[in-house]
Amino acid sequence: MPTLAVLSMHTSPLAQPGTGDGGGMNVYVRELSAALARSGVDCEVFTRREDRSTPRTVRVEPGFRVHHVPAGPLAPVAKERLPDLVGEWTLGVAERLEELDSAGRSVDAIHANYWLSGVAGHTLKHELGVPLLVTFHTLDRVKADASPEELSAAEPARRAEAEAAVAGCADRILASCSVEAEQLVDLYGAPPERIAIVAPGVDHAFFSPGDRAQARRAIGFTHAGPLVLFAGRIQPLKGLTVAVDALAAVRRVPRLGGAELIVLGGPSGPHGIDELDAVGERVARHGLRGAVHLHPPQRHAILSTYYRAADVCVLPSHSESFGLVALEAAACGVPVVASAVGGLTTLVDHGLTGYLVEGRDPSDYAEALTAVLSDPSVAARLSAAAARRARSYTWAAAARALWAQGEALTAGALVACG
């Protein structure tokens, strides 16, 4: 049975999405590893150990194990400090891989997630002589254009150079959509022939259309009026302040004065608390106390109930390499109003499954939200089309696409650096 080493240094697939640095990447690594295991590819996932009580290895399900490798303090570490720990963590992963090899479980390929793991994968590829597949999830040079204040505080200056080096060494670069593939070529000079599109999926057993009133009862939400949902980390990059300003404008529309907003997520990154304070200031300024509900991050399986409770999901992000929230909402039959950036432009069909908004003007988001909330026939049409579109995205398909690349690479020569 083939074995894939999956590197996810800075965030664990077992962590709660929406807290700290946890988000769509947690879900991606967990769900994709599970789908690979079920398809017959053993996944040995490696992440950084942050707590003494965390087991050395956790068996998630047959063929899917998570190894916690210490590097630096046994405590959470700010993302901007993690680059200094990559070398130590890489050595720890190499030791675990030697143990696996001695037990007859040598790996056939490496799949690195995010640039930090990519740096580790770059080293391990040459030590082990196995192919390196890389998924970046976000790119420094894209974030630099979209949200420079977030980047300068949270990322070291060497990130873009490291990403370019990893892209130059990777045997296959996995892009989530065509937009990301173009960015890799245009901004990093990545050879198009080494880029493969592997779109994330959605678990349709959980994320599917359902009864809205029942969903609202399940989450304890008794309001009968229009409901907007924002799901994501609270940080400037995600644009929650835009969503709050847009809600204030929506509530000035006749018959939509009772519209409310549920926010699922917690502060994240160096500006997370400042962003939360900015949200509170806007709530007070617009007189939205009681209309904006801040909920803590929810377990992934519970998240689908929140989607079904909503009339529309809003994603005013500055950048999104893919936008898993948009896909999950669509799978639940919820129209999406999203910024026209990155992967969101490939997930939302403007006017067919939701609306894409150019720029950062809250009034433009309010106009799109109003189009959904004020006309039940429009909402029903968008909902049905969104659910249909989402059915083509599955984790099983993503697993097949990824391992097809891995199998092809194990039979050929590895890319040489430099």
Buried (B, 14 or more C-beta within 10 A) or exposed (E): EBBBBBBBBBBBBBBBBBBBBBBBBBBBBBBBBBBBBBBEBBBBBBBBBBEEEBEEEBEBEEBBBBBBBBBBEBEEBEBBEBBEBBEBBBEBBBEBBEEBEEEEBBBBBBBBBBBBBBBBBBBBBBEBEBBBBBBBBBBBBBBBEBBEEBBEEBBBEEBBEBBBBBBBBBBBBBBBBBBBBEBBBEBBEBEEEBBBEBBBBBBBEBBBBBEBEEBBEBBEBEBEBBBBBBBBBBBBBBBBBBBBBBBBBBBEBEEBEEBBBBBBBBBBBBBBEBBBEBBBEBBEEBEBEEBBBBBEBBEBEEBBBBBBBBBBBBBBBBBBBBBBBBBBBBBBBBBBBBBEBBBBBBBBBEBBBBBBBEEBEBEBBBBBBBBBBBEEEBBEBBBBBBBEBBEEBBBBBBBBBBBEBBBEBBEEEBBEEE
